[in-house]
Amino acid sequence: MRADFDCAGLALVRAVLAIVPQAVVRRRTAADYAASLHPAPFEPGVLNAARLGETPWDPALAAAMLASGRPAYEEALIEERMADLRRAYPSPLHRPEPTW
């Protein structure tokens, strides 16, 4: 699953997890968020703290985003995602079995 580190992106992750609770969240941690923040002069908008919501897969993520007050975008992690693909990560052997 792909999503930005913003209110809509977090809502999307929560919606997927509500529908597919066995889904594994990848590259959506506080560390990934910190790595995604672009340096100046790129200045994205301000996060709406009231709409941010919780991040139960990594509670530190919501705290980091609230502290920063800025969204970050998934494109900043393109090198990491490409490395994941080259390593075939996650491999089919590491995926949880569906419960359906």
PyMOL CGO cylinders between C-alpha atoms (Angstrom):
from pymol import cmd
from pymol.cgo import CYLINDER

trace = [
    CYLINDER, 0.00, 0.00, 0.00, 1.21, 3.50, -0.77, 0.3, 1, 1, 1, 1, 1, 1,
    CYLINDER, 1.21, 3.50, -0.77, 0.15, 6.72, 0.89, 0.3, 1, 1, 1, 1, 1, 1,
    CYLINDER, 0.15, 6.72, 0.89, 1.57, 10.09, 1.83, 0.3, 1, 1, 1, 1, 1, 1,
    CYLINDER, 1.57, 10.09, 1.83, 2.31, 11.09, 5.39, 0.3, 1, 1, 1, 1, 1, 1,
    CYLINDER, 2.31, 11.09, 5.39, -0.67, 13.42, 5.68, 0.3, 1, 1, 1, 1, 1, 1,
    CYLINDER, -0.67, 13.42, 5.68, -4.20, 13.26, 7.07, 0.3, 1, 1, 1, 1, 1, 1,
    CYLINDER, -4.20, 13.26, 7.07, -5.62, 11.62, 3.94, 0.3, 1, 1, 1, 1, 1, 1,
    CYLINDER, -5.62, 11.62, 3.94, -2.76, 9.12, 3.71, 0.3, 1, 1, 1, 1, 1, 1,
    CYLINDER, -2.76, 9.12, 3.71, -3.14, 8.03, 7.31, 0.3, 1, 1, 1, 1, 1, 1,
    CYLINDER, -3.14, 8.03, 7.31, -6.92, 7.75, 6.85, 0.3, 1, 1, 1, 1, 1, 1,
    CYLINDER, -6.92, 7.75, 6.85, -6.31, 5.48, 3.85, 0.3, 1, 1, 1, 1, 1, 1,
    CYLINDER, -6.31, 5.48, 3.85, -4.00, 3.20, 5.85, 0.3, 1, 1, 1, 1, 1, 1,
    CYLINDER, -4.00, 3.20, 5.85, -6.52, 3.01, 8.70, 0.3, 1, 1, 1, 1, 1, 1,
    CYLINDER, -6.52, 3.01, 8.70, -9.34, 2.21, 6.22, 0.3, 1, 1, 1, 1, 1, 1,
    CYLINDER, -9.34, 2.21, 6.22, -7.35, -0.61, 4.62, 0.3, 1, 1, 1, 1, 1, 1,
    CYLINDER, -7.35, -0.61, 4.62, -6.47, -2.05, 8.03, 0.3, 1, 1, 1, 1, 1, 1,
    CYLINDER, -6.47, -2.05, 8.03, -10.13, -1.89, 9.06, 0.3, 1, 1, 1, 1, 1, 1,
    CYLINDER, -10.13, -1.89, 9.06, -11.12, -3.89, 5.97, 0.3, 1, 1, 1, 1, 1, 1,
    CYLINDER, -11.12, -3.89, 5.97, -8.06, -6.17, 5.82, 0.3, 1, 1, 1, 1, 1, 1,
    CYLINDER, -8.06, -6.17, 5.82, -6.79, -6.42, 9.41, 0.3, 1, 1, 1, 1, 1, 1,
    CYLINDER, -6.79, -6.42, 9.41, -4.08, -8.91, 8.45, 0.3, 1, 1, 1, 1, 1, 1,
    CYLINDER, -4.08, -8.91, 8.45, -2.52, -6.38, 6.05, 0.3, 1, 1, 1, 1, 1, 1,
    CYLINDER, -2.52, -6.38, 6.05, 1.06, -5.51, 6.87, 0.3, 1, 1, 1, 1, 1, 1,
    CYLINDER, 1.06, -5.51, 6.87, 1.95, -1.82, 6.95, 0.3, 1, 1, 1, 1, 1, 1,
    CYLINDER, 1.95, -1.82, 6.95, 5.29, -1.12, 5.29, 0.3, 1, 1, 1, 1, 1, 1,
    CYLINDER, 5.29, -1.12, 5.29, 7.36, 2.06, 5.30, 0.3, 1, 1, 1, 1, 1, 1,
    CYLINDER, 7.36, 2.06, 5.30, 4.85, 3.91, 7.50, 0.3, 1, 1, 1, 1, 1, 1,
    CYLINDER, 4.85, 3.91, 7.50, 6.85, 4.44, 10.70, 0.3, 1, 1, 1, 1, 1, 1,
    CYLINDER, 6.85, 4.44, 10.70, 8.07, 7.54, 12.51, 0.3, 1, 1, 1, 1, 1, 1,
    CYLINDER, 8.07, 7.54, 12.51, 11.55, 6.86, 11.11, 0.3, 1, 1, 1, 1, 1, 1,
    CYLINDER, 11.55, 6.86, 11.11, 10.17, 6.64, 7.55, 0.3, 1, 1, 1, 1, 1, 1,
    CYLINDER, 10.17, 6.64, 7.55, 8.29, 9.90, 8.12, 0.3, 1, 1, 1, 1, 1, 1,
    CYLINDER, 8.29, 9.90, 8.12, 11.44, 11.64, 9.34, 0.3, 1, 1, 1, 1, 1, 1,
    CYLINDER, 11.44, 11.64, 9.34, 13.32, 10.37, 6.28, 0.3, 1, 1, 1, 1, 1, 1,
    CYLINDER, 13.32, 10.37, 6.28, 10.54, 11.71, 4.03, 0.3, 1, 1, 1, 1, 1, 1,
    CYLINDER, 10.54, 11.71, 4.03, 10.61, 15.30, 5.26, 0.3, 1, 1, 1, 1, 1, 1,
    CYLINDER, 10.61, 15.30, 5.26, 12.00, 17.49, 2.51, 0.3, 1, 1, 1, 1, 1, 1,
    CYLINDER, 12.00, 17.49, 2.51, 14.51, 20.17, 3.42, 0.3, 1, 1, 1, 1, 1, 1,
    CYLINDER, 14.51, 20.17, 3.42, 13.92, 23.84, 2.67, 0.3, 1, 1, 1, 1, 1, 1,
    CYLINDER, 13.92, 23.84, 2.67, 12.99, 25.47, 0.35, 0.3, 1, 1, 1, 1, 1, 1,
    CYLINDER, 12.99, 25.47, 0.35, 10.29, 22.79, -0.11, 0.3, 1, 1, 1, 1, 1, 1,
    CYLINDER, 10.29, 22.79, -0.11, 7.62, 23.70, 2.40, 0.3, 1, 1, 1, 1, 1, 1,
    CYLINDER, 7.62, 23.70, 2.40, 4.43, 21.65, 2.21, 0.3, 1, 1, 1, 1, 1, 1,
    CYLINDER, 4.43, 21.65, 2.21, 1.25, 22.81, 3.89, 0.3, 1, 1, 1, 1, 1, 1,
    CYLINDER, 1.25, 22.81, 3.89, 0.43, 22.46, 7.54, 0.3, 1, 1, 1, 1, 1, 1,
    CYLINDER, 0.43, 22.46, 7.54, -1.09, 19.31, 9.02, 0.3, 1, 1, 1, 1, 1, 1,
    CYLINDER, -1.09, 19.31, 9.02, -4.58, 19.61, 10.42, 0.3, 1, 1, 1, 1, 1, 1,
    CYLINDER, -4.58, 19.61, 10.42, -3.95, 18.14, 13.88, 0.3, 1, 1, 1, 1, 1, 1,
    CYLINDER, -3.95, 18.14, 13.88, -7.68, 17.62, 14.47, 0.3, 1, 1, 1, 1, 1, 1,
    CYLINDER, -7.68, 17.62, 14.47, -7.88, 15.33, 11.42, 0.3, 1, 1, 1, 1, 1, 1,
    CYLINDER, -7.88, 15.33, 11.42, -4.58, 13.49, 11.82, 0.3, 1, 1, 1, 1, 1, 1,
    CYLINDER, -4.58, 13.49, 11.82, -5.91, 10.59, 13.87, 0.3, 1, 1, 1, 1, 1, 1,
    CYLINDER, -5.91, 10.59, 13.87, -4.04, 7.73, 15.47, 0.3, 1, 1, 1, 1, 1, 1,
    CYLINDER, -4.04, 7.73, 15.47, -1.46, 5.43, 13.94, 0.3, 1, 1, 1, 1, 1, 1,
    CYLINDER, -1.46, 5.43, 13.94, -1.95, 2.15, 15.82, 0.3, 1, 1, 1, 1, 1, 1,
    CYLINDER, -1.95, 2.15, 15.82, 0.65, 0.35, 13.67, 0.3, 1, 1, 1, 1, 1, 1,
    CYLINDER, 0.65, 0.35, 13.67, 3.27, 2.85, 15.01, 0.3, 1, 1, 1, 1, 1, 1,
    CYLINDER, 3.27, 2.85, 15.01, 2.02, 5.25, 17.70, 0.3, 1, 1, 1, 1, 1, 1,
    CYLINDER, 2.02, 5.25, 17.70, 5.29, 7.20, 17.44, 0.3, 1, 1, 1, 1, 1, 1,
    CYLINDER, 5.29, 7.20, 17.44, 4.35, 8.18, 13.88, 0.3, 1, 1, 1, 1, 1, 1,
    CYLINDER, 4.35, 8.18, 13.88, 1.37, 10.34, 14.87, 0.3, 1, 1, 1, 1, 1, 1,
    CYLINDER, 1.37, 10.34, 14.87, 3.43, 11.92, 17.67, 0.3, 1, 1, 1, 1, 1, 1,
    CYLINDER, 3.43, 11.92, 17.67, 6.27, 12.75, 15.24, 0.3, 1, 1, 1, 1, 1, 1,
    CYLINDER, 6.27, 12.75, 15.24, 3.87, 14.21, 12.70, 0.3, 1, 1, 1, 1, 1, 1,
    CYLINDER, 3.87, 14.21, 12.70, 2.15, 16.34, 15.33, 0.3, 1, 1, 1, 1, 1, 1,
    CYLINDER, 2.15, 16.34, 15.33, 5.51, 17.58, 16.60, 0.3, 1, 1, 1, 1, 1, 1,
    CYLINDER, 5.51, 17.58, 16.60, 6.66, 18.50, 13.10, 0.3, 1, 1, 1, 1, 1, 1,
    CYLINDER, 6.66, 18.50, 13.10, 3.32, 19.86, 11.93, 0.3, 1, 1, 1, 1, 1, 1,
    CYLINDER, 3.32, 19.86, 11.93, 4.21, 19.08, 8.32, 0.3, 1, 1, 1, 1, 1, 1,
    CYLINDER, 4.21, 19.08, 8.32, 3.09, 16.45, 5.83, 0.3, 1, 1, 1, 1, 1, 1,
    CYLINDER, 3.09, 16.45, 5.83, 5.67, 14.41, 3.94, 0.3, 1, 1, 1, 1, 1, 1,
    CYLINDER, 5.67, 14.41, 3.94, 5.31, 12.58, 0.67, 0.3, 1, 1, 1, 1, 1, 1,
    CYLINDER, 5.31, 12.58, 0.67, 5.92, 8.99, -0.28, 0.3, 1, 1, 1, 1, 1, 1,
    CYLINDER, 5.92, 8.99, -0.28, 8.08, 9.95, -3.26, 0.3, 1, 1, 1, 1, 1, 1,
    CYLINDER, 8.08, 9.95, -3.26, 10.85, 10.86, -0.80, 0.3, 1, 1, 1, 1, 1, 1,
    CYLINDER, 10.85, 10.86, -0.80, 11.23, 7.13, -0.08, 0.3, 1, 1, 1, 1, 1, 1,
    CYLINDER, 11.23, 7.13, -0.08, 11.53, 6.07, -3.72, 0.3, 1, 1, 1, 1, 1, 1,
    CYLINDER, 11.53, 6.07, -3.72, 15.09, 4.77, -3.31, 0.3, 1, 1, 1, 1, 1, 1,
    CYLINDER, 15.09, 4.77, -3.31, 14.08, 2.65, -0.30, 0.3, 1, 1, 1, 1, 1, 1,
    CYLINDER, 14.08, 2.65, -0.30, 11.03, 1.31, -2.12, 0.3, 1, 1, 1, 1, 1, 1,
    CYLINDER, 11.03, 1.31, -2.12, 13.10, 0.46, -5.18, 0.3, 1, 1, 1, 1, 1, 1,
    CYLINDER, 13.10, 0.46, -5.18, 15.61, -1.36, -2.96, 0.3, 1, 1, 1, 1, 1, 1,
    CYLINDER, 15.61, -1.36, -2.96, 12.69, -3.30, -1.43, 0.3, 1, 1, 1, 1, 1, 1,
    CYLINDER, 12.69, -3.30, -1.43, 11.58, -4.34, -4.92, 0.3, 1, 1, 1, 1, 1, 1,
    CYLINDER, 11.58, -4.34, -4.92, 15.11, -5.38, -5.94, 0.3, 1, 1, 1, 1, 1, 1,
    CYLINDER, 15.11, -5.38, -5.94, 15.31, -7.56, -2.81, 0.3, 1, 1, 1, 1, 1, 1,
    CYLINDER, 15.31, -7.56, -2.81, 11.77, -8.90, -3.50, 0.3, 1, 1, 1, 1, 1, 1,
    CYLINDER, 11.77, -8.90, -3.50, 10.76, -7.59, -0.08, 0.3, 1, 1, 1, 1, 1, 1,
    CYLINDER, 10.76, -7.59, -0.08, 8.45, -8.63, 1.32, 0.3, 1, 1, 1, 1, 1, 1,
    CYLINDER, 8.45, -8.63, 1.32, 8.84, -12.06, -0.18, 0.3, 1, 1, 1, 1, 1, 1,
    CYLINDER, 8.84, -12.06, -0.18, 5.83, -14.37, -0.45, 0.3, 1, 1, 1, 1, 1, 1,
    CYLINDER, 5.83, -14.37, -0.45, 7.41, -16.46, 2.30, 0.3, 1, 1, 1, 1, 1, 1,
    CYLINDER, 7.41, -16.46, 2.30, 7.12, -13.56, 4.76, 0.3, 1, 1, 1, 1, 1, 1,
    CYLINDER, 7.12, -13.56, 4.76, 3.51, -12.65, 4.07, 0.3, 1, 1, 1, 1, 1, 1,
    CYLINDER, 3.51, -12.65, 4.07, 0.94, -13.76, 6.62, 0.3, 1, 1, 1, 1, 1, 1,
    CYLINDER, 0.94, -13.76, 6.62, -1.55, -16.35, 5.46, 0.3, 1, 1, 1, 1, 1, 1,
    CYLINDER, -1.55, -16.35, 5.46, -5.00, -14.90, 4.69, 0.3, 1, 1, 1, 1, 1, 1,
    CYLINDER, -5.00, -14.90, 4.69, -7.63, -15.80, 7.23, 0.3, 1, 1, 1, 1, 1, 1,
    CYLINDER, -7.63, -15.80, 7.23, -10.51, -15.89, 4.74, 0.3, 1, 1, 1, 1, 1, 1,
]
cmd.load_cgo(trace, "trace")
